């Protein structure tokens, strides 16, 4: 397999049976993308992630088998992509620790899953961190290691996972800054706007945690029963029905062509009965899933072959990428061979200068762009919202060059931060920029 210009990485947590949400939101688009020219695809079974939620060893093992068989049944070709199990690549966990040592706790405090757990505890009058494991808190760092180890350019995710990609960017950028080189490519989230999140039987996001999933490979009779249990409203046959907000319509749209979706929307407007609508959905899904089910049942009956495929994928991947990169990273962070120390050249280290403040530019869930000036975990300056990243970048440049005063800046001081402290940080950045420019001029 030869390296390509664009690397795409995705995976599924091995904590349950693959369902249609996994298929539509991750497996199908990822397998299709793997066939594109100029794309190098990485697919992994996230069994380490699964341990955060599921501590049932038999279930983890069974889920790993089912998900691996599902990917292969859906057309994944291990000869043309990287297909591996997360736990078979120990470099991922080693990199997780390196990233942990540069990741800001303040950033992790804002992770959606952790905040949701804290909010639930508060609502129930419990201690904020009751039942919260370090694994849940550190989940974004492990996910960042999954991505950064292979310098992935794009990561297909649902909208609820975009924050984790932004955090991976932040951790990678911080590591690059601390260790003085662009070790990591900063990834981008890739979202399929219409099908990234599929509704479940009750209309909420299809999720194992909600118990509202439609397993991919159940027998046709059970699939039909599940489809017919999808929640709908009480409108009778003949009454026009709304497609907007309809889980039934969204599921249909995820499997239909544009023409089929348009015809189904017209049927809604014409007052199709819910029974007829569900029958159409079942027929459509079964048409696509039936041949995949046959391949899946054949694969899952041969678990030894799947084990060999996964182990071979991890072995080749480690040889090509993971082991060489970690060797370089150990050197970069100072975990070096002591026999190579030049004793005669050793000198007393100079007093380390305090680290410079840094600007962080990011995008929030509201779609707006922001920047902040931070010193460690302390926020010195927080910007207002910008419509475009270029506007935020121009404001940062103005502040760094002294063309924009604090009074003129579209930003507010951090909590408890004095303006003189912020100005001093900006002056230090300007001096560092001037020093770099002078050094470049001398080299030229």
N, C-alpha and C positions, 0 to 999 in steps of 0.2 A: 504494500500500500504506500503510495507516494504522498508526501505532504501537499496540501492544497492551500489556496489563498485565503479561504474562509473556514474557520473551525466552528462547528455548531455542537453544543453539548446539552443533553437532557437526560432525565431519568425519572423513575417512579419509586416511591418509598415502598418497601416490601412489608406492608402491614395489613394486607387483606387480599381478597380476590379481585382481579382486574375488572373494572366496570366500564360502561359506555363513556363515562366522563373521562376516564384515562385514555380511552381509544380516540375519542374526538379531539380532546384538548392537547394530547401529547403524542401518543403512538402514531396515529395516522399522519398528522402533518410532519412529524419528525422523519418517519420512514420515507415519505414523499420527498422531503428535502434532501435526504441522503442520496437520492438518485440524480441530483442536480450536478452539473459540471462545476468544477472548481470548489467543491465543498468537501471538507473532511469532517465526518460525523463521529461523535462520541456518545454512546448510550450506556448508561450504567444502572445497575440495580442497587438502590440506596438502602442497603440492609443496615448500615450503621445508623442512619437517620431513624430507622424504624424502631430502634431500641428505646428511643425517647418515649414512645407511646405504648409499644407492645412488648411486654416482657414474658411472652409465651414462646419458648424456643421452638416447639413443634409448629406453631402457627407461622413464625418467621421463616422456618425452613420451607413449609408448604407454599407460602406466599411467594417466596423467591422462585420456586419451581414454576408456579403458575404464571408469574409475570414474565419470566424468561421465555416460557413456551408461547405466551401471548405475543411478545415482540417478534419472535421467529415466525409464528403463524401469520402475522400481518405483513410479512415480506421482508423483514430485516435480513440482510445478507452479511454474516460475520466475516466473509472474505473481503468485503469492500468497505466495512465500517469497523470502528472499535467498539466491541461489545464485551462488557466486563462487569464483575461484581465489585462494588465499592470496597468491601473488606479484603479483597484479594490484592489491593494496591496499598501497602502500608505507608507509602510516601504521602498519601492523603492525610493520614492522622499526624504524621510528623510535620507537614506543612501547617496543619491546623494549629499546632502549638506555636510555630513561628508567627503566624498571623495573630494569635491570641495576645502575643506580647507587644503588638503594635495597635491592636484594636481598642478604640476608646469605649470605656464602660458606658459613658453617656449615650453613645450611639446604640449600644445593645439594649439599654433601658427603653429605647423607643421602638424596639421591634414589635410588630403587631401581635404576634403570638404571646409574647411575654406580657405586653400591656393588657391584652385581653384577660390573661390569667389573673393579673393584679386587680383589674377592674372587677372581676367576678368575686374575688376574695373580699374586696372592699364592700361590695353590695351585700355580701353575706355576713359582714361583720367579723371576718377572719383576719389574721395577720396577712399583710400584703403578699408575702412570699410563701404562704402555706401551700404545700403540695407542689411547689415549683422546683424542679430539679435544675442542677447546673447544666444538664444536657439540653433542656428546653431553652435556657438562657443563652447557651453558646451555639445553638443550632445555626445561626447565621454565619458563624466563623467556619464551621465544618462545611457548610454549603459554599462559602467563598473558596475554601481549599479545593473542593471538587472542581470548581470552575477555573481557578487561577493556575492550578498545577499543569493544565494542558493549554493555557493561554487561549481559552475559547473566546471567539469574537462575539458570538450570539448565543443566547440561552432562551429557548422557547419556554415561556411560563404563563400562568394565568395572571390576571391583574393583581390578585392578592399576594403574588410572589415578587412583584416588581421591586418592592422595597429591599428584598434580599439581594437583588442584583446591584442595586445602588450601594448597598453595604459592602458587597464584594469589591466594587470599584473603589470605595473609600479605603478599605483595608489594603488593597493592592497598591493604591496610590501612596498610602502612608509608608508601606514597606519600601517601595521604590525610592521615596524621599529619604527615609532613614538610612538605607544602605546604598544610596548614591548611584543607582543605575535603574534603567527601565526593565526590571526583572519580569514584570507581569504586564500583559495586555489587559486593558480595562474593558470588561465585557458590556454588551448591550442586551437589554431584554427584547425578545421577539414575541409579539402577541398577535394571534389571529383574532381580529376584532369581533367576529361574529360567533366563533365557537370556542374561544379559549376557556370559557366557563359554561358548562352544560347544566341545566336544571335537573333536579332529581324528581322522584315520584311526588313529592309534596311542594314542588315549585322552588324550593331553596336550592343552593348549589349542590350538585350531586357529590356526596361525600360519605365515606365510610363512617365518619363520626356522627353523621345525622341519621344513619340507617335508612337512607332513601335511594340507594343505588340500584342500577339494573346491571347485574353481572354480565360480562361479555358473552360467555359461552354456555349459558344455561340451555337446556333442551328447548326446542321450539314451543312446546306447550306451556312451559314455565315462563318463557319470554313473553308470550301472548298474555298470560295472566298478569304479569307485572305491568305491561303496557296498558292493559285495561284498568289497572288500579291507579293510574296517574290522576291526580286531583284536578278537577275541572269545576266550572261554576254550574249554576242550576238552570241555565238557559235551555229551553226545549228545542227539539228539532223544528226548523223553520224560522227560528229567531236568529238574526245576525249575531255573529260572535267576533270578539276582538282578538286579533293576533298579538297585539302588544301585551306583554306580560303573561302570555299563555305558554306554560311549560310544554304543552303538547305541540304547539306550533314551533317552538324553539328546537325541540328534539327532532321534529320532522325536517326543519330547515338544515340541521346539522348533517343529515344524510341525503338530502335531495339536491337535484340540479336547480339552477335558477328558474328554469321553466316549471319544474315540478312544484317549487315553493310558491311561485306566482299562482299556479292553478289551485293549490291548497288554500292560499290566502283568499282567492275568489270563492272557494267552497265555504270558507268561514263567513264571508260576507253574505253568501246565499242561504246561510242557516243550516249547514250540515249538522246532523245529529252527532253527539259525542261518541256514540258507539261506532258509527261509520268512520269518524275521524280517527279513532284509535285503531280500527282495523287497517286503515290506510297506513298509519304509522308502523304498525306491526309488520305489514307486508314489505314496507320499504326497508326497515332495519333488517329483517330476516333475509332479504335479498342480498344485502352486503355481508352480513355476518355468517351465513350458512357455510360458504366455502372456507372461511377462516376457522370456523368451529371444527370442521373435519380435520384440518391440518393440526389444530391445537390438540385435539384428542389423541392423535397419533404421536405428537411430540411429548406430551405429558406422560405417556405410557413408557417413554424411554428416558428416565431421569439421568442415567449415567451419561448419555450422549450430551445432554444439556450441561452437566457438570464439566465435561471435557471441553465443551465450547467456551464456557465462561473462564475456566482456568487458562486455556490457551490464549484467549483474548487479553487477559490481565498480564500474562507473561510477556507477550509481544509488546504490549503497551508500556510496561515498565522498562523494557530494554530500550525502546525507541525514545521515550520522553521522560518518564517519572524518575528513574534512577539517575540519569545524567543531570537533570535539573537539580535534584536534591543534593547531589554532590557539590554543585556550584553554590547552592544556597547555604550549605553548611560552612563552606569557605567564606561566604559573604558575611555571615553573622558571627564568625569567629570560632566555630567548632572545628578547629583545625588540627592537623598532625603536629604534635609538639616536637617531633624530631627535626622538623624543618625550621624551627625558630633560630634566627640569626642572633646568638647571644651577644656578639660583639657590637651589633648595631642597635641593641636595645637601649632606650633612653627613658628617663623619667617622663611620664606623660604630662603634657601641659594641662593646666586647669581647663576643664571643659567649659566652653561657653554655653550659656543657657540657650535652648533651642529657640529659633525665630517663631514668631506667630505665623499662621498660615491662613490663606483664604480657602474656603471650601464652597464650591458651587454645586447646587443640586436642584432636583425637581421634586415637588411634593405631590401628594395625591390629588390636589386641586388642579393639577396641570400647569401651575405657575412655576417660575424659576426663581431661585433665591441664592443668596450667598451669605456667608458668615465669616468673621475673622475670629479664629480660635487660637488659644495658647494652651496646649494640652487639652484637657476637657473643659476648660473655661471659655465661655463665649464672650468675646470682647465687643463684637459688633454684629448686629443682626439686620439684614436688609429687609426692605419691603418686597412685595411680589412684583415680578417682571413677566411680561407676556412672552418674551423671547430670550434664549440664553445669551444672545449677542449683547442685549441691553445690560444684563447682569455683568458680563465680561467687561464691557466698556466702563461700567461704574468701578469695578475692581481696578482696572488699569489706571483710571483717573486718581483713585486713592493712592495707589502704589507710586505713581509719578508725582504726587503732590499737586496735580492739576485740579483736584477736587478736595475741598476742605471738609472737615467733619460736619460743620454747620450746613454745608451744601449737600452732603451725602444723603441718598435715599435710604437711610438706615438709622437704627436706634442703638444706643449703648446697651451692652449686656447688663443684666441685673447686678447692681452693686459695683459697677465698673466706672471708674473716673475717666473723664475725657483725656486727661494728661497721660494716663496709662495707654489708652488706645493710640494717641498721637505718637508716643514713644515707640510703640510697636510698629507703627507705619514708618517712622523715621528709620528704624533698624532695617526694615524691609527695603526701603529706598537705598540705604547705604550698601546693603548686600547686592542689590541689583546693579548699582554703580560700580562696585568692585568687580562683579562678573563681567560687565561691559568693558571695563578697563583691561581686564585680563585677556579677553577676546581680541581687543584692539592690538595688544602687544604681540599675541600669537600671529595675528594677520600680518 
